[in-house]
Amino acid sequence: MTTMATPTQNQPTTPATPAPVYNPKSESTTVKRIKSTIFHVVALALVAMVLYPALWMISASFKPNSEIGGANNALWSANFSFDNFVTAMEGIGGVSTLTFFTNSLILAVGAVVGTVLSASISAYAFARINFPGRGLFFGMMIATLLLPFHVVIIPQYIVFQQLGLVDTYVPLLIGKFLAADAFFVFLMVQFMRGLPAELDEAARIDGAGHVRIFGSIMLPLMKPALISTSIFSFIWSWNDFLGPLLYLNTPEKYPLPLALRLFVDQTQSSDYGAMIAMSVLALLPVLVFFLVFQRYIVEGVSTQGLKG
Amino acid sequence: MTQSPTLSRRAASAPTPPRKSRRRGADTRAGYTFLLPWLLGFIALTVGPMISSLYLSFTNYNLFDAPKWIGFDNYATLFQDERFLQSVGVTMQYVVFGTPLKLAAALAIAMLLNSKRKGQGFYRSAFYAPSLIGASVSIAIVWKAMFGDSGPVDQGLSFFGINLGGWVGNPNMTMGMMILLTVWQFGAPMVIFLAGLKQIPTDLYEAASMDGAGPVRKFINITWPMLSPVIFFNLLMETIHAFQIFASAYIISNGEGGPAGSTLFYTLYLYLRGFSDFRMGYASAMAWLLVIVVGIITLIFFKTSKSWVHYSGDAK
């Protein structure tokens, strides 16, 4: 980079004939090409390394058991088959994998609906309404971002247990409807603060109240923030393990991560292939989401500082 | 439009100053109404539980009998509990080695990708992917299989004449495996680093090149200081995040923290104490110690940040 910058910058100042201008230029393009090739070789090698575990997982899910742990570590097996998936779909303990899928879906959709509703409403109060105590509450909301949530799980469990709500989805979803994920509230506050203040001032002069300003001006403009929130809240809920582990104890109600653990516990290493096939199935929606929304996801992280 | 009937009626009935305060009153009411979901959640799911867990941490409570006040006994017992001390050691190792390695990988790849070349979007997405799936049970299972006896990692190493006989069952190797799992998820901080690198004006680098500065000097004198707020943000978030690792430790060790307690992470021990042994008071004391430690670390980060984090006004 350093060596290339000097000749190109000298070009306009030196009154050169077409030939000398052309020569350094073609030289620098070859240098550029070599550098770009090196870049792509290094970057692709790193990508291969980073994606290897995921590729290994997918390839192993199509291999017969005997080939997974053994000396044959080729990513593609000659004995390619869907047998592992057939076994995995049967489920565990008399509950089919489809049921676990449905449970995960109910929890994830519930999480998205609850989070989008509650976080956007609360964020509007923080970003757009002036009222005493706002600064204080905002500070507290930020503080909960840094708080290890383990400090609240024991009393929460005790309360839900006394209310007879253990082994229902209520403890897993109620926080979503009460904007307990401070991250999403913060994200939406930041986003709303970026929208021009003239918008709501004009609406106010026209006699619109906060409900109208929020519903017909803010919400439509907040689409990017709402989409990021939906994607992440879906994926986090889909991958969540601790919550269901604490609150659910009937296998019929298990979401996939818990079913997967049950599968591991009961089959141990006897059916490796089915275990890995089920892992693939459990990640399928996340992988599909990623492939479809990857641009959105990656840009959402960089602009809003989300965690994976 | 401006002279709507309601507005003029209000203007007629009241002089100007009260009208303003009436609007302020309406704003206050609206503010608290809109804040209601968060406020309810904050009181019922955060503040309330925090107070009761502080209380429980001074009691013996098994979920079935009434809590019995025992003062500081839980805290005193903790420091004689070898499993607790082990969990502290395991977690500290993970935080102290895993977090800087992960951030170094994130920064290195971000710098590699911070140039105008074809395929940057693809690389960013590919490197980010593990961050999205890394904390899942599926990946924990895959990790266990990959690092197990004669798994692909073992096979790969034996090609170089290294024979470890699997990482999963070897207490000296499990931490390395867990750290590799967190480093593998460098994508999230990487994307944030990339956004930060894009904010650094290129003329700074050009000026440094003219003065004959090499890549190392440019990194020390431009990249590091200009990026320091982002480095600080990532360091803080990743450290706090690392203290709370749970799912992968649980799956890889079959929920027991083995072998020989080498994956007995703090949160896993807290879970076992609270929800397997039903020692809710003891687990609450552990939770509060975690809050205090994370609080102290956050404070130290913020205090020391003044000496190395630069917020410059002209850097947009």
Interface residues (C-beta under 8 A of the other chain):
Chain A: M1 T2 A5 T6 S36 F39 H40 V42 A43 L46 V47 V50 L51 P53 A54 W56 M57 A60 I68 G69 G70 A71 N73 L117 S118 A119 I121 S122 Y124 A125 F126 I129 N130 F131 P132 R134 F137 M140 M141 T144 L146 L147 P148 F149 H150 V151 V152 I153 I154 P155 Q156 Y157 I158 V159 Q161 I174 G175 F177 L178 A179 A180 V185 I205 D206 G207 G209 H210 F214 I235 N239 F241 L242 L245 L246 L256 P257 L260 R261 V264 D265 Y272 M275 I276 S279 V280 A282 L283 V286 L287 F290 Q294 R295 I297 V298 V301 S302 T303 G305 L306 K307 G308
Chain B: M1 T2 S4 T6 L7 R24 D27 T28 A30 G31 Y32 T33 F34 L35 L36 P37 W38 L39 L40 G41 F42 A44 L45 T46 G48 P49 M50 S52 S53 L56 L63 I109 L112 L113 S115 R117 K118 G119 G121 Y123 R124 S125 A126 F127 Y128 A129 P130 S131 L132 I133 G134 A135 S136 V137 S138 I139 I141 V142 W143 A145 M146 G148 D149 S150 G151 P152 Q155 G156 W184 Q185 G187 A188 V191 I192 L194 A195 E206 S209 G214 F233 L236 M237 I240 H241 F243 Q244 F246 A247 Y250 I251 N254 T267 L270 Y271 G274 F275 M280 A283 S284 M286 A287 W288 L290 V291 V294 T298
